[in-house]
Structure formats: C-alpha cells, structure tokens
Amino acid sequence: MAIENKVVIITGASSGIGEASAKLLAEKGAKVVLGARREDQLAKLVEEIKSKGGQAVYRVTDVVNPEDNQQLIQLALDTFGGVDVIFLNAGIMPNSPLSELKTDEWNKMIDVNIKGVLNGIAAILPAFTSQKSGHIITTSSVAGLKAYPGGAVYGATKWAVRNLMEVLRMESAQEGTNIRTATIYPAAINTELLETITDKTTSDGMTALYEQYGITADRVANVVAFAIDQPEDTNINEFTIGPTSQPW
C-alpha cells in the first residue's frame, strides 16, 4: 500500500475533513503531522491516533503566517526525516451577498484560502523540488467550479486555488520534479465551515441545504487516501465529491 510509512502534513487538521483524513491515513500506516490553530483539538486528535497505534505529531499553526508553515514542515523533517505529502486543507467560508460589504470577511478569506495555500506551497516546494518527488493536495470547493449567489468572494478564492494547482502540476511536469497534485472540490460536507457565516439569511439558507443533503467528512478523507495511494507515476489532479442526493 502506497500510503504506509508516508509522511503526510495536514493543515486545518483540528476538525472536519482534516481531522477525518488524519485518522484514516494514520490507520493506513501514514505518519501524520498536524497543524491548526486550536491546540486542545490537535492534542486530543494526536492522542487518539497514538492510542490506536498510529504515529502523529502536531504544531499550532496559522497558515496565514509563513513562518508557521515553515515550522510545521520542519517538525515533519525533525520527527520523521522527510515529507511525502502535504494536504493544504485549512479554509473558511463566511459567505454573504456582496451588497452587505463584509470586507473584513472578504480579506480573511483571501488570507486563509489563497495566501494560506500559497504559504504552504512556498514552504514545501524547496524540499519537494530537491528530492524530485512529493504530493500537494488542496481543498477547493464546488464553489471553485461554479458560481452561486452569496459566494462571490469565497468562490473567487476557490477558483484561484483551482488555477494555482493546475499551473503547479504543469510546471512540475515541465521541470521534471515529479510533484503530484490533487485538488478536491467538496459539495455539502458536514464540517464547521457554516459556523463562520455571520450573515443570517445566508447562514439559514446554507444550514438548510446542508441539513438536507450533507454527508460526513470521512467521505472526503477516502478520496484523499485514494489520491495518495496511486502509483508515483500516476496523477489524478481533480476530484469533485458530494452527496449522491444533492442536485448541485
């Protein structure tokens, strides 16, 4: 199994897709290095993984801070001697109509959803380029594939991730660095994302949608594991995943 003994860094690991992915990959024999802002959640998750025989470490990480990203990677190098995969999963979704002018929230989404991904890529690329191997996975969204009212800025950040990852894949192929990429576009997945929405009308609408259609985060974790488990010469660069019952 290609996952076994791989060193996998996960951001946004304290809940949702990141937490589910950490548990599943550790069960499959990966050595997971977890980053998020909530230390209590990270510590609890690492203890749970270790209690089941898995290998895990954590560092409190704010992806907006470039130094935090560097130190998370250094933790992986110091603890396990290398990095095979980085899953840049941290993100926020405080959706609202543009007319509400929630510009502070716009900027936070740009900082976390775009700059956070860029910071992670900048931190890991030197190692991956040097070793001529590696796998970069990101969480985008179906909002990175299609537009919908209330999601203008969030969608814009996720479209940016889509383009960024595709160019990264192309450039790696041109440069012969063998870096694999995978971008995941989740639909209604039950995580804490809805808790970041402050606009009541948007929150009510999204909550109703997720209550009707939402599926659990471990469904996305299965896709993450599938991507990692492919042969090194095989790259599946995009996955759209959502509830069977959701009409998108």
N, C-alpha and C positions, 0 to 999 in steps of 0.2 A: 504493500500500500504506500503510495507516494506521500501521504500525509505524515506517516510515522517518522518521528525524530526531527521533523522540520521545525525551525524556529519561526514562530508567527507572532508579529506585533499587531495589536488591535487597539485602535483609538475609539473613544466612545464606548468603552467596554463595561461600564458600570450597570448597564441595563439594556433592555431591548435586543436588537439584532447583535450588538457587540457582545453582550453577556451570553446570549444563546450560542453564538459562534465560538466563543471561548470554551464553553462547556463541551460542545460537540467535538471540536478539534482536539481538546485535551483527552477526551475519551478515546479518540482515534490515535493517540500517541504523539501528538504535536507538543512542543514546548512553547507555551504561550506567555507573551509579555504584554501586560495590560496597562493601558493608560486611560484616564478620565479625570474629571475634577473632584469627584466625591470619594474621598479616601475610605470612608466607612464601607461603602458599597464594594469598592475594589478589594479591600482586606477580606470581607466576607466571601467574595467570589473566589479569591485565591485559596482561602482556607477550605472551601467546599471542594475545589478541584483537587487539592492536595489530599484531602480525606478520602478521595476515591482513587488515589494512586497516580494522579496526574502531576505534571510539572508546570508551575506557574509562578510568576513574579509580577509585581506591579510598581508603578510610579505615578504619583499625582501629576496629571498632565493637562495643560490648557493648550489646545492645538493652535490657538491664535498667537502664542508665544513661540518664536522659532527656537529659542534655547530649550524649551520644554521638549520639543520634538527631538532635538539632538540628544538630550539626556536620556530620553526613552530608548532611543536606538543604542546609545552607549550601555544602558543597562542590559540590553539583549546581548551585546557583544561581550560584556564583562561576565555575564552569568552563563551564557550558553555557547559563546565563542563564534557567533555568526548570526546572520539573519537570512531567511529564505523567502519570507512573505511579509508584506505589510498591508494590513486592511485598514484603510483610512475611512472610518465609519462615522466619526463624530459629525453631528449636524443638528440644526434647529429649524423649526417651521412656524414662526409666528405670523401666519397668513392674515391678510386684511385687504380690503379694497384700497387701491392707490389713493382714492379721494380722502381716505382717513389720514393720510400724510404721517404715518408712523415711521418717520425717518430714522429714529434711533433703532428701531427693529430692523429696518432695511440694512442699516450699516452692520448690525450684529450678524445678520445672515450672511452678508458678504464676507465679514471677517472669519466666521466659523466655516461656512460651507465652501467658500472658494479659497481664501487665504489659508485656512487650516489644512486643506488638501495640498496646496502649493508648499506649505511649510513642511509637510510630511514627505513630499516628493523630493524637495531640496535636501532634506536631511538624509534620505536613504539612497539617493542616486549615486553619490560617490562610491559607496560600498558595492552596490549592485553593478555599477559600471566596471569597477576594478575586478570583481570576481566573474564578470560576464555571465551573470545569471541573477534571477530574482523574480518576484511576482508582486505586482502592485494591484490591489483591489480597492475599489471605491464604492460607496453607497451613493448613488444618484437618486432618482425618483421617476415615476411615470410623469411627474411634472417636468422632467428633463426631456420628455418625448412629445408632450402635447400641452397646450395652454388651457388654463381654466380660470374663471373669474375668482378673484381673491388671492390668487397665487402668482402674481406677476413677478415679484422680486424673488420669492423662493424658487419659482420656476426658472428664472434667469440664472440663479446660482447653480441650479442643477443642469441646465443646458451648458453652462460653462464647464462643469465637470465632464460632461459627455465629450465636448470638443477637446478638452485638455487631455483626456485619457486616450482618445483616438490618435491624436498627434504624437503622444508619448509612445504608443505602440508602433506607429510608422517610423518615428525617428530611431527607436531601438533596433528595428529591423534593418534600417539603412546603415546604422553604425555597428551592427554585428554584436550588440551587447546582450542579446538573448533575454531581454527583460519581458516577461509576460504581463499582460494587463487584463483586468476584468472589471467592467462597470455593471453594477446591479441597479435595476430600476424597479423598486418595490411599489406596489399599489397600496391597498388598505391593509397594513400590517399593524397589529395592536402593540404599540410601544408608547413611550412617554411624549412623543412629538406633539400630540394635541395639547398637552399641558402648557406649551409655550405660546399658545394663541390667546391674545388678550382682547381681540375684537369679538364681542359677544355673538353677533349674528354669524360670523364666520365659524366661531367655535361651535355653536349649536348645530350648524349645518354639517360640519366635518364630523362631529361626535355622532350624529345620527347616521351618517354614512358608514362610519367605522363600526358602530353597534350592529348595523345590518349585515355588513359584508366582512368585517375584519377577521384575519387569521393570525395565528401566533408567530412570533419572531423566529422560532426554531425552523419554520419552513424556509426562511431565507438562509439560515445557518446551513441547511442542507445544500443549498446552491453554492455557498462559499466553499464548503468541503468538496463539492463536485469539481469546482474550478481548480482548486489546489491539487486534486487527485489525478488530474490529467497528466499524460506523459510530458516531459520537459519540452519536446518538440511540437507540442500542440497548445494553441492559444484559443480559448473561447472568450472573445472580448466583450460580449454583451449578453445580459440576462434580464428579461422582463418577467417579473413574478408578481402574482396577486391571486386573490380568491377566485375559484372557478365560477362562483355565482356573481361576481362583480361585472357589470356591463361596461366598465371603464368609462 
